[in-house]
Amino acid sequence: MTEQPPSAGEDDIIRVDQTDRRSAAPFLAAAVVAVVVLVAIVLGGVLSPAEKNVTDSDRIVAAVRNFVESSNVTAAVPPPGTACQGFDAARSPLAGQAGAGKSVEITKLDNPMVDGDKGKATVTTKVDGTSTTKTWNLTRSGSKWLVCT
């Protein structure tokens, strides 16, 4: 067997430049954008917290639900902390419905309206399969709405 002489170019050294210089600029730019977004989120939460986005109508709905839920767990009429001073149990929106272990369910709550420190809502309740619709009156006491008669 005879060896053939190497042809020109087979043994030439091919130089590969592996000194590829990459820039950190894209990574730094992404980090800056991420920090700006996080700061915007934090500032948005501090300057406009969710509890400030609750309307008086939402508070009236919550007061009615609180009154009914408290009535379901206590025999006291009105449930403590849910009614205004001078509350007349005989004129309660739940008069003749609640009590004696009966559970009250709100089936519909419409038209919560606010006029200064007074509020109203049309509430349909259900007790033992019987539905009753009444207009509930509420009064603002500080930052809290309370059911009145």
C-alpha positions in Angstrom: 0.0 0.0 0.0 1.2 3.2 -0.9 0.6 6.4 0.9 -0.4 9.3 -1.1 1.2 12.6 -0.3 -1.2 15.0 1.4 -2.8 17.4 -1.0 -2.5 21.0 -0.5 -4.9 22.5 2.0 -5.7 19.3 3.9 -3.2 20.1 6.7 -3.8 23.8 6.7 -4.7 25.1 10.1 -8.1 26.7 10.2 -8.3 29.3 12.8 -11.6 29.9 14.6 -12.0 33.1 16.5 -13.7 32.2 19.8 -13.3 35.6 21.3 -16.9 36.5 20.7 -17.6 39.4 22.9 -21.2 39.6 24.2 -22.7 42.7 25.6 -24.5 42.8 29.0 -26.7 45.7 27.7 -29.8 43.6 26.9 -29.7 41.9 30.3 -29.3 45.2 32.1 -32.1 46.8 30.1 -34.4 43.9 31.0 -33.5 44.3 34.7 -34.2 48.0 34.6 -37.6 47.4 32.9 -38.5 44.7 35.6 -37.6 47.1 38.4 -39.6 49.9 36.9 -42.7 47.6 36.5 -42.3 46.4 40.2 -42.0 50.0 41.4 -45.1 51.0 39.5 -47.1 48.1 41.0 -46.0 48.9 44.5 -46.8 52.6 44.1 -50.2 51.7 42.5 -51.1 49.6 45.6 -50.0 52.3 48.1 -51.6 55.2 46.4 -54.9 53.5 45.5 -55.5 50.5 47.8 -58.5 48.3 47.0 -60.4 49.2 50.1 -60.7 52.8 48.9 -62.4 51.5 45.8 -65.4 50.3 47.8 -68.4 52.4 47.2 -71.1 53.3 49.8 -73.5 51.1 47.9 -71.1 48.2 48.4 -70.9 49.1 52.1 -74.7 49.1 52.4 -74.9 45.6 50.8 -72.2 44.4 53.3 -74.2 45.9 56.2 -77.4 44.1 55.2 -75.6 40.8 54.7 -73.8 41.3 58.1 -77.2 42.0 59.8 -78.8 38.8 58.3 -75.7 36.6 59.0 -75.5 37.8 62.6 -79.3 37.3 63.0 -78.8 33.7 61.9 -76.2 33.0 64.7 -77.6 35.0 67.6 -80.9 35.3 69.3 -80.3 39.0 70.1 -82.5 41.5 68.2 -80.8 43.4 66.8 -77.5 41.5 66.5 -74.8 43.5 68.3 -72.9 46.0 66.2 -75.3 45.8 63.2 -78.1 48.3 64.1 -78.3 51.9 64.9 -79.3 53.4 68.2 -83.0 53.4 68.9 -83.5 50.2 66.8 -87.1 49.0 67.3 -87.2 45.2 67.1 -90.9 45.3 66.3 -90.2 47.3 63.2 -87.1 45.3 62.2 -86.9 44.4 58.5 -86.8 40.8 59.8 -89.7 41.2 62.2 -91.9 38.1 62.1 -89.5 36.1 60.0 -86.4 35.5 62.1 -86.1 33.8 65.4 -86.9 30.5 66.9 -83.9 28.9 65.1 -85.1 29.9 61.7 -82.4 30.7 59.2 -82.8 33.8 57.0 -81.4 33.8 53.5 -81.0 36.9 51.3 -82.3 35.9 47.8 -82.1 39.4 46.2 -80.6 42.7 47.1 -81.5 45.6 44.7 -81.1 49.3 44.4 -78.7 50.2 47.2 -79.0 54.0 47.4 -77.2 56.6 49.4 -78.3 60.1 50.3 -75.8 61.7 52.7 -75.7 59.6 55.9 -78.9 57.7 55.0 -79.2 54.7 52.8 -81.8 52.3 51.5 -81.9 48.9 49.8 -84.7 46.7 48.5 -84.0 43.3 50.1 -85.8 40.0 49.4 -85.3 37.4 52.2 -86.4 33.8 52.4 -87.4 32.0 55.6 -88.9 28.5 55.6 -89.6 28.8 51.9 -91.5 32.1 52.2 -90.0 35.1 50.5 -90.6 38.7 51.7 -89.4 41.9 50.0 -88.9 45.0 52.1 -87.1 48.3 51.8 -84.3 48.4 54.4 -83.2 51.7 55.9 -79.6 52.3 57.0 -77.6 55.1 58.6 -73.9 55.8 58.4 -72.2 55.9 61.8 -68.6 57.0 61.3 -67.4 54.8 58.5 -69.9 52.0 59.2 -73.4 51.5 57.9 -76.0 50.2 60.3 -79.5 48.9 59.8 -82.3 51.1 61.2 -86.1 50.9 61.5 
